[in-house]
C-alpha cells in the first residue's frame, strides 16, 4: 500500500468510528495514513457521524484542462500561478430569481430601446441588449453595489453615469462611494468623485454637452455632513462644484433639466435624518429651487407650494412642452380633519395608523393590532396590542382597503363595532367615531405651466407614496400632459392631469414601486421597477410581464435543512421567505420552479427542524413568528403573548432572532426586548429573562422599535448556556437557562459607542469561548468590530486583524478547526486561518455584495451565504479548511482529507426553452481533491491517481505542479464530460461506481493517500 498522510491518533479513532460499518477496511484506511502528521484538530465533539471524518483546507482557482494520454482524466482545476490558499474555492451562484429584488432606477439607450439599464438597490447595475432576454451585471466589482441612479448621456449614449448609494432612505438602503462613469457602454468604470455623498437621488446630463452633468446628492443617511446638495461638472467629472447647498441636514433628491433650454433647471431639496430608533423624514428644508443660468444661481420657489413639515419631493418635465412641470409633494403638516377618515398613514414598523388611534399590521390576510393610542376610546375599551382585528364596522378585515371601505360609509359621531380575537376567544368593542382629529395633509400633486415659477395643486384627495420617504417618482406621458404616473405602494395613474388617481395601474405585479420609464416613441410601453424586480407593459398598464431572469434577491438570513440534497432557506426584503434545493438531479441545474414560498411580508430568520424538514419556523418583520407544516400548508402564528399585560408592550426588532436548540430541536429561543423560550415548537412560551436592553426612554419613544435583542447563541456544548446581543450595544450571558444574567459587554476592550450587536456565536471548541461582532453602519461608522472571549465574557480581545473598513454582519466558526473563522461584511466574505490575526478574501466569483448571513452545512460541509443583493452563494466542500494552516502550506506536499461524495442520478427534467431564463448551476458531479505544494516542481515530479479498494488504478489526474494550494474535481464518469450540444469525450479513465476509493498523490517519489467513499443516490436506495 502507498505511503500515506499521517493523522493524529484522535483523528484516526474518530475516522474508524465513522467507518465502523466496515472495521477491517477502516483499520486498513488508518494504517494507510501514517507517515506525515497532518491534522491537529479533534472532531470528537461533532454530533453528526458522517461529519466526523471531514477536514478542511483552503483554495485556489478553476480552469478546465484535458490530458491526451490514454489513461488520464479530464479535470476541473482551480488554481492560479501563485495559488493563494484563499482562492482555491469557487463560489457557486444559487440565487434564485423567482422573487427578484428592489429596482430603483431605469435608463434606456436613446438609439436603441433594446438596450436597458436596471439599477438594483443593492445588487449593482444590470444591462440587457435584447430587451431583457438576457442580462449582464456590469457593475458589481467596484467600491459598492448600492445604486441610487443611472443616467445615459443623451448626446453620447455610450457614456453612462451611476450615482451610488440608494436614495430611498430605508433601513436597508446602503451607502455609496460617489459617482462612476463609463465611456464604453458599461464595460469599464471609473470613480469620478463625491465619495462622501453616500446617497444619490438623481443624475441628469446636459442634452447636447455630455461634459455637463448635475448630481443630486442626499448626503449621509444617519448623520449630518457637508457633501450634499446639487453638484455640477463642466468637464466630464474631472472636477465638481457644489452649486446648490442648504445645510448639513438637507440634501437634494431630484433634479430636472429643460431639454430645449438646458440653462433652466429645477431641483428638489430634502431634509431627513434616520437613526436606528427613529426616522425624521420631513422638515422646512424640503423645497423646490429654480435656476435659469445653468445652476450658477438658485431661487427657492414658494408661489403656490406648501411650506413647513415637507417630506420628499419628486419632479418631472413634460417633453413636448417643457414649461409644463409636475411635482409630487409629501405634505406632512398636520391639520384638523372632520371627515370620517383622515387617511391611512404607513408607519415605519410596517403597520398602518388610523386616525381613530389604532395601528394595524396586515400579514397573510390577518390584521394584528400593533398599537392603541393612550387615552383613546379604544384604550378605554381595553383593546390591546397583539389582538387580531376580525371585523371593522361590519366588514371582514383582510387588508387596509377593507377598513377604508368601511370608514367611507361612516360620519363623525357614528357608532360602529369592532370584532376582536384575543387568545382563543373573541369579543366586540363599540367605538364612536370622533368629530375631529389631527391628520397629515398627505401627498399632493402640483402643476406649473411657466417652467416652475408658480404652482397650482391639482389633486382632489391625498395621493402618493406611503411612507413618502420610500417613493418619490412622478412621470408624465411624453405625448400627453394629462396622463400621469406616480410611484407608491400601488402604481398610481391619472388621465386628467392629476385631479383624480387610480391605484390599479399594476395590480398583477409586486407592490412598492420606485422607477418608471416611458418609451418616448411608444408611450404604451412602460418599464416599472419595484421591490419585486423589473416589469414591462406593452399596452399601457393593461397587462404586465416580469423579468424572472433578473437576479437581485435581497436575503437577510440563510439556513439549511438535512434533506438529501439539502435545501436552502432565507428571508428576503419585502419578498417573504423562500426555500429550495441546493442542487438538482436535473443536469441543467436548479430551476425557477424548484423554489417554494414559506411565508410573506419581509422575511428574516428561518429554522427547519433537522429531524423533520416539513416543520419550518419563520417570521416576518418585527417579530411576527409562525410555524409552517409544509406537507399540509398549515400555518400557525406562534408569537409569544405579551409578557407583562399591565406594562409596556414587548418590543421586537425588524429582524427578530430565532434560534433552534442544537440539543433539542423542539426548543426555540426568540428575542424581543426579553428572551422567550418554547419547549414545543412555539405552542407555549416562557419568559426567561428581564429586559436585556438599556431601556433608554428616548430611544423607545422613537418611531422605530429599538432596545431589542438582535442575536442569540446557545452553546453547542451545554444546553441553557445562552449569549445574546442587543441593538443598543449590550452583551448578556446566562449559564443556567435564564435564571441569572451577567452583562458582559462592560468588559470589552473598548466600546463601539453602543453600536448594534450584529452577531454572537458560542464556540464548540470550549465552553465559555465566544465571538461577538458589532456594526456601526447605522451610525455611518464603517469600521469592523469583532471580539473573542474564552472565559464567558469576563474579558474580551479584539481580533479584527487586517480586516478592511467594512461593517461586519455575521461571524461563524469552523466546526473542526478553532483557528478558522468566517465573517460576512457589507461587501463580502473573509476568512482567517490563524484565529483572527490575519484575514483574507475567501474564494473567487463572489461580487462586492452585502453578506448578511452564512452557515456551514453540518453534514455536507458546504459554506452557504445569503447576500442582500444577489441571493445565495455556496462554496462546495470546505473540509480542507479544517486542516489548513501555514504549516501545511510550507510542507513539501500535503494531501487534504477527501470528503465522501454522492453520485447523483441525473435525470433530464423539464426546463424552459429559449434564453430568457435563469437556472443555477449544480456543483461538479465528482469528488473534490485538494493538495498543496511547498515549492514549484516540474510536471513529471507530481502525480495524482485514483485507486479502488482492491488497489486497482482507476484513473490518473492531471496534477498541477506550481507552488501553492490546488483543488481538483475528479469526475465520477471516468473523464467523460457531457457538454452542451455534444456527446462528450472519454479520455481513458474508469467510471467511479459507489464504493471505496483512494486518492494517491506522488511527489518526488513520496506518496500521500486519502480514502473516500462514493455513495449512491439515496433516491435509488429508497426506491423513490
N, C-alpha and C positions, 0 to 999 in steps of 0.2 A: 504494500500500500504506500501511497505517496507521502512525502514529508509534509506535515500539516502545521497550521497555525496553532500554537499552544494557547489553551484557555485556562484561566484560573480554576481552582478546584470547585469553588462555589458555583461558578457558571456551568461547569461540567455536570455537577449534580443536578442543577436545575434543568439542563438540557436532557439529561437521562430521564428525569421525572416526566418532562413534557413528551418524551417519546416512549413512555412506559408500555405502550401497546405492543412494542417490539423491543424488549430489553436487550436481546442479543445484538440487534442492529444498532441500538442506542449505544451499547458498550463499544461496538466496533467504531461507531462515529466518534466517540470521545477519545478512543485510543488513537484515532487518526488525526487528532487535533492537538498534539502535544509537543511542539518543538519551539515555538516562539510565543511568548506571553503577549496577548493582545488586549485583553479586557480586564478592567478593574471594577466593573460595575456589577453589583449583585442585583438580581431581579427577583429575589425571594419574596418581595412584598407585592408582586403582581398578582392580581386576583384571577386573571384570565389565563388558563393553561396554555392556549395557543400562543400567547404573547410572551411566555417566559423564556423562549429561546431567541427572542428577537434582539438585535443590536442595531445601532445606527451609525451613520457616517456622514460625511459632507461631500460636496459635489463638484459639478463641472458642467460642460456644455453638451449640446446634442448635434450630432451630424450622422447621416446615414452613409455607410461605406459598404462596398461589395468587394469580396475577395474572390479571385478567379480560380484558386486551387480547388481540386476536386473534392477535398474533404473540409473545406472551410464553410463558414456560416455567415449569412448576411446579418449584420449587427447594426443596431442604432446606438451610436456613441455620443456621449455628452461631455465634451472637453474643449478647452482652448489650448493654445500653445503653453500658457503659463499654468493652466489647470488650478486656479484657486479653489480651495475646498468649498467655499460658499456658492460657487457657480456650478457645482456638479449636478444640481437638480433643475429640472424644467417645470415651471408651473403649467398645469393643465386647466384650461378655462372651462368651467361648467356652466356658468351664467345663472339662470335661464333668461328667456326673453318674453315669456308668456305675459308678464306684467309690466315690463319695461320700467321707466323711471321718469323723473321730472325733466321736461324740456322747457327751457326758459327763453329761448330766442331762436329765430329762424331767419336765414338770409338766402337769397336765390341769385344766381348769376344772371344779370340783365340780358346777356346774349343768348342764354340757353336755359330754359326753365327746368331742364332735366338735371341741372347741377344745383343741388340743395345742400346747405349747411345747417345742421341742427345742433344747437348748443345745449348740452346737458348741465344740470345744476351742479353736479359733482363728478360727472363722467366724461369730461373732455368735449371736443368738437368732432362731430361726425359729418362725413361728406359722402354724397352719392352723385354719380354722373349719369344715372339711368333711372331717375325718378323714384328711387327707393328700392329698386330690385336688389341691389347690394349696397352695403355701407362700409366705409372705412373710417376708423378713428384716426384723425390726422393731428390730434393734439392730446397726447397722454404721456409724454416723456419729458415734460418741462417742469418748471417750478411748482405748478399746481395743475389740477384738472377741474377746478371750480370755475365756471364761466358765468359772467354777467350779461355779456352782449357780444354779438358778432356782426360785422358790417363788411359789405363788399363795395369797393370803390366804384362809383357809377361810371367814371370815365376811364378807369383802368381796372377791369374786373378781376384780373389775376392778382391784384393786391387785396389781401384780406386782413382785417383788423379784428383782434379779440380783446375784449376787456375782461380781465379775470376777476373772480370773486362775485358770487351770486348776489343779486340786488334785492332778493325777496324777503330779507330780514327774518327768516325762520331760525329756529334753534339749530336747524341742520343746514344753514347757509354758510358755506365755507369761505374763508378769506382768499384773496388773490394776491399776486405779486406784481401787478401792474398791467401794462398794455403790451401786446405782442403783434407783430406784423409779419405777413408772408407776402413775398413778391412772386411766388410761383404757384399760386392757387392752393396753398396749404401744404405743400410738400415739406418745406422748411420754414422755421420761425425764428424770429429774433425779438428779444425783450427790448422794448423801446422806452422803458422808464415808468415813472409813477408807482414805485414799488409799495409805497405806504398808503396808496388809495384804498386798498383792501376790497372794496365792493364797487363795481362799475355798473351803472344803470343803463347807459346808452352811449353809443359812438355814432357820430354822423360825419360823413366825408363830403367835402365840397363837391357839387355836381360836375364841375369841369376842371378843377385843380386838385389832383389826387394828393398833393402835398399838404393841403389844408384839412385838418381833422379836429373835431371837437369831441371831448370826452367828459361825460357827466359822472363825477366821482362822488360816491356817498361817504367815503372815509370809513374809519373803524366802526364796527357794529357795537362793540362792548365798551368803548371808551371814546373820549374826545381826541381829536388830532387835527393838525393843520392841513394835511394833504387831502383836502376835499373841496368840492366846488366844481366849476367848469374850467377845463383846461383846453388850450388851443396850441396846435403846432402849425407852423407855416413852412416847415422844411422836412416833412415826411417823418416826423418823430425824433429828429436829431436833438431838438430842444423843445421845451414846453413853457407856456405862460399860463398862470392862473388868472383868467380874465373875469371870473365871477366868484366872489367869496363872501360868505355871510358871517360865519362864526365857526369855531371848532366843533360845535354841536350840530351844525346844519350843512348838509351836503347837497348835491344836485342829482336828481334821479332820472330826469328826462330832458331831452333837447331835440328840437326840430329845426329844419332849415328850409327856407323858401327856395324851391328848385329853380325859379325864374329870376329871383333877385336874392342871391345867396348871402348878401350882407344882412338880410333880415333873419333874425333868429329869435326863438322863444325857448326859455329854459324853466324847468320846474325844480325849485329847491324843496328840501325835505328835512324836517327836524325829527330825529328819532334816536333813541338810546335803548339798547337791550341790556338787561342784567340777567344773571342766572335765575333770579327770583321775580323779575318784573320786566315788562316791556312798555315803554312810553313811546307811542307811535304817532304823536302829533304835537303841535306847538305853533306859536306865532311865526316861527321862522319858515314855515312851509308857504310857498307863494309862487307866482308866475312872474318871470322877468323877461324884458324885451330889449333887443339890441337892433339898431339899424346901421351899424358900422362894422359888421363882421365880428362883433364881440369886444371891440375896444371900450365901449361904454354900455351900461345897462340901466334900465329903469324898472322899478317894481311896479307891476300893473295892479291897480285896485278897482278900476271902474267896473262895477257890476259883480266883482268877486267877493267872496266872504273872507273875513279875517278872524283871528283868534286861534282856537284849537283846531288847526287844519292838519290833516294827515297827508297821505300820499296823493300825488297829482300825476295824471298821465295826459299826454298831448298827441295830436295828430293834425296834419295839414291836408286839405283836400287837393288832390293832384291837379285837377282841371282848373281850379281857381284858388291859388294859394292864399288869397285873402280870407278864405273861409277856414277857420280853425276850430277844433273841438278840444275840450278838456274835461276829464273826469276828476272830480274833487271829492275827497273824503272829508266831509264837514262834521267834525266831532264836537262842535259846540252843543251844549245841552239846552233844550227848550221845553216848555210845558206842553204836554200832549193831552188833549181832551177827547181823542178818538179812542176806540176800544183797544186798539193795539198800536203801540209805539214802535212796532217792528221787532224783529228778532236780531239780537246782537251776538255775533260769533265771538266766543271767548277764547283766550289763549289755551285753555285746557281742552279745547275741542267741543265744549258744550255750547248751547245757545241760551242766552239770557232773555227772559220775557219781562216786559215792563211791569208785570204784576209781582215781581220779586221772586221769581222762580227761575232756576237754571236747570236745564235738562240736557243729557247727553244721549245720542242715539247710536246704537250699535247692533247690527244684525236684526233690525226691526224691533229692538227693545229700547224703551225710553227710561233712563235712570235719572232720578233727581240727584243733582250734584251739589246744589246749594239752595238754601232758603233764606231770603233776606230777613235780618233781625227786625223784630217788632212789626213784621207784616202779618196780614190776616192768616197767611198760610203757616207762619211760625206759631201763631196763637192756636192754630188748629192742630199743632204738634206734628206737622209734616216734617219728616227727617230726610237728611241726605241718605242715599243708597236705597231708598224705597223706589219701587217701579211704578211709573205712571201708565195706567192701562187705558183710561178713558178721560177725555177732556171735553166738557160741555156736550156730552152725548156722542162724541166722535172717538172711535178707537184710534189710539195713537201708535203709529209706527214710524212716522217721520215728522220733521218740523213743519212740513206743509200741512199736515193734519191739524196742528194747532193753529196755524194761520187761517185755515178754512173755518175752524170753529170760532175763533175770535172775530172773524169778519162778520159773523151774524149777531154779535153782541154789541151793546151800547153801554156807556158809563152808567153805573148803578145797577146793571143786571146781575142777578144771581145765577150761578151755574155750579155744577158738581164735578169733582174730580174723583175718579176711582183709583185707589192706591193699593198696591200689593206690598205688604210688609211681612217678611218671613214667609210663612205658609198661608197666611190669611190675607183678606182684602177688607178695605173699608172705604166709605165715601166721605168726602170733605166738601162742604158747601162754601163757596167763595163769592164775595161781592166785588165786581169789577170797579176799581177806583174811578173817581170822576176826573182826576188829573194826575199825571205822573210826569217825571222828567225823563226825557229820552234824548239820544243823539239825533241831530238833524239827519245824518246819514249821507249816502252817496248822492252827489249832484253832478249834472252834466251841463256844461256851458258851451255856448257858441259865440264865436266872434266873426264878423264879416268885414273887419278892417285890419286884418293881419295881427290881431291880438291887442289892439289899443283898448277896446271896450268889449264887454262880455254881457251875455244875457243867459239866464238859466232857462233851460228848455224842458227838463223832465218834470212830470207831474207828481210822481211818487219816488221815494228814495230807491236808488238802484246802484249796484256796483259790488265790488269785492267785499267779502266779509269773512275774516278780518281784512281790512283795507290794505294793511301793510304788505300782504302776501300777493297782491294783484296790482293792477295799475295801467293796463293797456286799453286804449280805446282806438279803434281803427275805422276809417271812412272808406267806403267803396270808391275806388279811383274813378268811377264813371258816374256816380250818383251820390250827391252830398246828403241825401235824405236817408240813405241806407248806412247804418252804423253797426259796429260790432264791439262788444266790451267783455273783458275777461273778468271772471269771478268764480264762485263755486259752480254755478251753471254758466253756460256760454250765452250771453245776452245778445239779442238782435233788436234793431229798431228799423222801421220802414218810414217813419215820419220825422226824421231829423232829431230823434232823441226825446220826443214828447212821451211816448209810451214804449215800453220794452217787454219783450218776451224772453223767458228763461229757458226755452226749449230749443235753442239753436244747435245743440249737440247732445241729444238725450241718449243716444246709443253708445256713447263713449264715456271714458273716465271723466270725473269732475275735476275741479281746481285747475282752471285754465290760465296760462301765463303768456302765450305768444301766438300771434296771428300774422299770417302773410296772405295777402290777396293778390292774385295774378292780375297785373295791370292790363294784360291783353285779353284776359278771360276771367272776369270777376266772379264767375260761378265756381271757379276753382280756388279753394282756400286750404291752406295748411294751418293746423292747430296743434300747439304744444301744450301739454298739461302734465299733471302728476303721473299719468299713466302712459306717457310716451308721446309719439307723433302720429297725427291723424290727417286725413285728406278727404275733402268732398269735391265732387265734380258737378254737383247740381245745387249749389248754394244752400247747403246745410240740410237738404232733404235726407240724404244718406251719407254715411261716413265709412271710411276704411282705415284700419290701423296697420302701422308698420310693425309687425310682430318679429321682425328681424333686426330691430334696433336695440342692442343690449345695454341697458342703462340702469339695471336694477340696483336699488339702494338698500342694502341689508344693514340692519343694526346688530344682528346676532347670527350665530351659526351653531347647530347641534347635529348630532348623528345618532342613528339607531344601530341595532345589532342584527339587522336582516342580512341576507346574502343575496345579491350585493347590498351593501348598506345604503340607506337613504340619508340625504342631507336636508336639513330644515333651517328656516330662518325667518325672522320678522322684518318687514320692509316699511320704509317711509310711505305711508298713505296707500299701500297696496296689500295690506293684510299679511298673512303668514302662509308660506308655501313649503311643500316638501317634494322630493323627487329622488330618483336613484342616482348614485354617483357614477354609474356606468350602465351600459345596456348590453343585452345579448344581441341586439341589432348591430351589425358591423358598421352601420352608418353613424352610430353614436346615440346619445340621449336626445330625444325629440321634444318639441314644444309640448305635445300632449302627454308626455310622461310625467309632467308636474301637476300637482293637485293642491287645491286650496284647503288650508286648515282653518283659517279664520279671517275676519275682516278688520277694518279700521287701520290704524297704524300698528304694525306688528313688531313684537320685540322678542322676549325670551320664549324659547320652546323647550320643553322637556318631554322626551319619549321614553316610556318605560322600557328598560333594557330586557325585561322578561316577556314583554308583550308590546310589539310595535304598533298595535292598534290603539293603545291608550296614549293620548297626547295631551299635555297640559301646556297652554299657551295664554297669551294676553294681548290686549290692545292697550292704547295709551292710558296713562295714569291709573294703572292697577286694576283694569277690568279683566280678571283672570277667569279662565274657563277650562273645562275638561271635555275632550272630544273622543268618542268611540268611533274610530274611522270606519269600522266594518258596517256600522248601522247608521252613521251620520248623527247619532245622538250627541247633543251638546248641552252642557250644564254649566251655568255660571257658578263659580265657587269662591267668589270674593269673600274674604273674612268679614263678619259683621263688625259694626262699629265697636271698637274696643271699650270705649267709655261712653255710654249713652248720654250722660249729662255733661260731658266735657267737649273739648274741641274735636272737630271731625278729624279722623285719621287722614294723614297726608300720604300721597303716593307720587313717586317720580314719573316723569314722562316715560321712562324706561325702567319699570319696577323689577328688581331682580327676583328670579325664581331659581331655586336650586333643589335638585332631587338628590337625596342622600345616596352615597355610594354603598352604604351599609344596608339600606332597606329602601327599595325603590318606591314603597308606599309613603315614605316620609318626605314631605315637601316643606321647604322653607320659603317664605315670601316676605319681602321687605316693604314696609311703609315708612312711617317715622318710628314705628316699633317693629320688632321681628315676630312673625307669626310662624307657627309650626302646625302641620297636619300630619296625622299618622295613617290617614286613609284616603290618599289621593285628593284631598281638598274637601271631603264631605263635612268634616268638622275641623275647627281651628282652635288653637290655644295661643294666648299671648305669652311670649317667653322673654320679654324684655320691657324695660321702661322706654320712654322716648330716648333714642340713642343719638339725637342730634343736638345742636346748640340751642334750639328752640328760640332763635332770635325773633322777637315780635315784629321788628321792622321787615324782616325777610318773609315771615309767614304772612304778613299783610299784603305782600305783593300779589300781582295777578297771575303769577306762575307758581304752581305748587313747589315748595322748597323746604329745606330742612328735612330731608328724606334719606333713606338708605338707598345707595346706588349699587352696592356689590356685596355678595355673601360668599363665604367659603367655609365648607365643613372639612375638617381634617380627614384625609383618606385613611389615617391610622387609628383614629379614635372617634366614635360617634359622640355627637354633642359638643365637640370641641369646635367652636364657631368664631369666625372673624368677620366683621362687617366694616364697610366704609360708607361714608355719607357724602352728600353733595356740598356740605359746608366744612369739609376737611377733617373729619374725625375718623379715628380707627378705634373700634370697640371689640373686646375679646372676652369670650366666656369659655371656661374649660369644663363646665358642669351642666351643659344643656340649657343655660339661661338663668340658672339660679343666682349667679353673681356675675357682674361685668366689670372689666377694667378698661379704662380709657388709655390706650397705649400710643396714641398719636402724639402725646406730650413728650415722648422720648425720641421723636425723630431728630436727626442731627440738625435739621433746620426745618422750619415750617414753610411750605409753599403758599404762605399767605391765605390759609384756609381754603385752598383751591379744591375743586371737585375730585373726590377719590374715584378713579375710573375702574380699578380692579384690585381685588385682594385674592391671593392664592396661597393656600396652605400646602406645604410640601409633603410628598410621600417618602422623602428621604430623611425624615427626622421629625419627631413631634416637637412642636414649638418653632419650627422653621417655617417662614412665610415670606411672601413678597407683596408689596403694595405699590401701585402706580397712581399718580395724580396728573390731572390735566389742567392747564391754565388757559385752555382755548377760550373759555367763556369770560376770561379777563384780558384777552388779547396778549397773553403771555404764552409763547410758543416753545418754551424750554421743555426738555424731557425730565420727568421726575420718577425715579424708580428706586425703591429701598428694599433691603433684606434684613430679616431678624432671624436669630437662631434660638431665642430664649423667650418666646411668647410675647414679644414686643417690649421687653424691658429695655432693650437697646436696638437701634437700627443703624445700618450703614447704607450709604448711597452707592449704587452700582451702575450709574449711567455710563461710565467709561467714556468712549468716544462717540456716543450716540449724537446725531445731529439735532439741531433745534426743531424738533417735531413733537408735538404733544402725543403722549402715549395713551392709547385706548385700552390695551389688554396686554397681559403677560401670561405666559404658560411655561411650565417646567417640563423638561423632557422626562418621560416616565421611567427611564432607566439610567440616565446619566445626570446627576445633580448639577454638573457644571455647564450643562447645555440648557439655555433659556431662549425663548422666543418672545418678541414683542411685536405688536401691531400698532403702528402710529398713523397719524393723519396722512402720511404719504407713502407707507409701505410696510414691509416686514424685515426685521433684523434678527440675527441670532448671535449668540455668544457660545464659545466652547470652553471658556475659562472663568465661568461664574460671574461675568459682567465686567471684567477688566477691559476687554475689547469686544466690539460688536462689528458685524459685517452684514451688508445687504444679503438676504437669503434668496438664492435661486435666480433663474433667468425667466423672463417672459411676463413678469408682473409689472403692469404700468404704475405710474405715480398716482396711487389712489388711496383714499382713506380706508384703512383696515380697522373695522370696529370690533371684530371678534375672531378668535381662532381656536381650534381644538385638534388634538391628535386622537385619531380613532383608536380606542383601546385594544382592538383586535388586529386591525389591518395596518396600523401604524402609518396611515396617511395623515398629512397635515392639511387641514381644511380651513380656509379663511373666508370670512364674509366681508366683502367690501361695500362701502357706501357709494358705489359708483358703477361697478360692472359685474355685480353678482358674486358668485362663488369661484374660488380658485383652489386647486388641490396640488400639493406636492406628493406624488405617489411614493409610498415606501421610504420613510425617513429613518429606517432602522440603522443605517450606517452612522447616523448621528449619535447613537447610543455609545459608540466606541471612539468617536473622533476625538483627537487631541493633537497638540503639537507633536507629541512623542510619536504617535502613529505615522505622522507625515514625514518624520525625519528618518524612519527606518528604511532600509533598502527596498523592502516591499512589504505590503500589508494587504491581506485579503479580508475584507469585512464580511461579517456573517451575512448569509443569503437568506432572505425571507422566503418562507414557503409561499406558493402561489397556486391559484385555482386556474385550471384550464377550462375556461368558459365555453359552453356550447353556443356557438354563434348561429343565430337564426336570422335570415334576411327578413326583416319586418317591414311594416308599412312606413313609407316616407312620402313626402310631397315631391312633386315634380317641379322642374324649373329651379331658378336660382334665388327666388325671394323666400329665404328661409334661414333659420339659424339652428344648427344642431351641434351639441357639444361632443367633442371627440372622446372616445373611450381611452382608457390607459392602454399602454402597449400590451399585446397578447403574448406575454412571456414573463421571464424572471429577470429582475434587476440584479446585476452583478457589479460590485464596486470594489476597486482596489486603488492603492496609492503607491507611487514610486518615489523614493527619496532623491533620485537624480535621473537625468535624462540618459537613456540607454539606446543602443542600436536595436533596430526592429527585430533582428533574429535572437536577441537576448531575452525577449519577453514572449511567453506563450500561454495561452489560456484554452483549456479543454474541458469538456463535459463528459463524465463517465456515469454509467448506470450502476446499480447496486452489485452487479456481477463483475464490475471493473472493466466493462466494455466501453471503449471510446465511442461516444455518440456524435460528437462534433468538435470542431476546432473553431474558435472565435478569433476574429481579427482584433488583436490587443494592442492599443496604442502604447508607445514606449517613452513618451515625453514625461518629464518630471511632474509630479502632482497627482491629483485625485482623478480617477477615470470611472465613469459609470456607463455600463453597457446594458442593453436589453437582449437577453437570449430568447429568441423566438421559439415558441412551442412547436411550430410546424417544421422544424428542421431546416430553416433557412428560406422557406417559401414566403415570399411577400406578395400578397394579393393587392395589386394597385388598382386604382380606378381606371376602367376602360381596358384592362389587360388581364390575362390569365395568371400572371405571376411567374416567378422564376424559382428554380430549385438549384442550390449550389452545394449539394453533396452531403449536407447534414441529415441526421436521422430525427424524425419527429419524436418529441418527448411525450410519451403516454403517462397517465397517472402512475406515480411510483417514486422511488427514492433515487436521487442523483447527487453527484459531487462536482463542484467546480474546482479545478486544479490550476493554480497559477504557478508557472515556472519562470523564475527569474535567475539568470546566470547559474543555472543548474540546480538552484534551490526550489523546492516545491512547497506550496501553501494550499491548504484544502479547506473547503467548507461544504457541508452537506445541506441539501434542501429537498423538500418534497413537492411534487406536482400533484395536486389534488383534483379529483373530478368535480365537475359542476354539481353542486348539491341538488339542483333540479333533476339531474339524472339519477342521483342516489335515492331521492324520494319518489321518483316516478311522476313528478308533476309535469 
